[in-house]
Amino acid sequence: MRITRGMVGLAGTVIASVVLILLGLIYFTLTVWIIKIGAGWAGYPDVEGNWVVLTAGIISAASIIGSAVQR
């Protein structure tokens, strides 16, 4: 019985991890898109991709850390 409960718990952890990774990728992709659109509206149409990815990474990390620290 304990092995079955352990396997169910492990499966739940794996499924939750996959869902959180997918949501993180979706959030990161949307952030990249928002930054590219915002840069175009601000008058910077030729923003290099590496700066967009860096900015999106910083914003994504800050939101994850902010939500983890929030109590």
C-alpha positions as CSV (number, residue, x, y, z in Angstrom):
1,M,0.0,0.0,0.0
2,R,2.8,2.4,0.8
3,I,4.4,1.7,-2.5
4,T,1.2,2.5,-4.3
5,R,0.8,5.8,-2.5
6,G,4.4,6.7,-3.2
7,M,4.0,6.0,-6.9
8,V,0.8,8.1,-7.1
9,G,2.6,10.9,-5.3
10,L,5.5,10.6,-7.8
11,A,3.2,10.6,-10.7
12,G,1.4,13.7,-9.4
13,T,4.7,15.5,-8.9
14,V,5.8,14.7,-12.5
15,I,2.5,15.9,-14.0
16,A,2.6,19.1,-11.9
17,S,6.2,19.7,-13.0
18,V,5.3,19.2,-16.7
19,V,2.4,21.6,-16.4
20,L,4.4,24.2,-14.7
21,I,7.2,24.0,-17.3
22,L,4.6,24.3,-20.1
23,L,3.0,27.3,-18.4
24,G,6.5,28.9,-18.0
25,L,7.3,28.5,-21.7
26,I,3.9,30.0,-22.6
27,Y,4.5,32.9,-20.3
28,F,8.0,33.5,-21.6
29,T,6.8,33.4,-25.2
30,L,4.1,35.9,-24.5
31,T,6.6,38.1,-22.7
32,V,9.0,38.0,-25.7
33,W,6.1,39.0,-28.0
34,I,5.0,41.8,-25.7
35,I,8.6,43.2,-25.6
36,K,9.0,43.1,-29.3
37,I,5.7,44.9,-29.9
38,G,6.5,47.4,-27.2
39,A,9.9,48.1,-28.6
40,G,8.3,48.7,-32.0
41,W,5.8,51.1,-30.6
42,A,8.6,52.9,-28.7
43,G,10.4,53.5,-32.0
44,Y,13.0,50.7,-31.9
45,P,11.9,48.5,-34.8
46,D,15.3,46.8,-35.2
47,V,15.8,45.4,-31.7
48,E,18.2,42.4,-31.7
49,G,16.8,39.1,-30.6
50,N,19.3,38.6,-27.8
51,W,18.2,41.7,-26.0
52,V,14.6,40.7,-26.3
53,V,15.3,37.3,-24.8
54,L,17.4,38.7,-22.0
55,T,14.7,41.2,-21.1
56,A,12.0,38.5,-21.2
57,G,14.2,36.2,-19.1
58,I,14.7,39.0,-16.5
59,I,10.9,39.7,-16.4
60,S,10.0,36.1,-16.1
61,A,12.5,35.4,-13.4
62,A,11.4,38.5,-11.4
63,S,7.7,37.5,-11.6
64,I,8.5,33.9,-10.5
65,I,10.7,35.1,-7.6
66,G,8.0,37.7,-6.7
67,S,5.3,35.2,-6.6
68,A,7.4,32.8,-4.5
69,V,8.3,35.4,-2.0
70,Q,4.8,36.8,-1.7
71,R,3.0,35.9,1.6
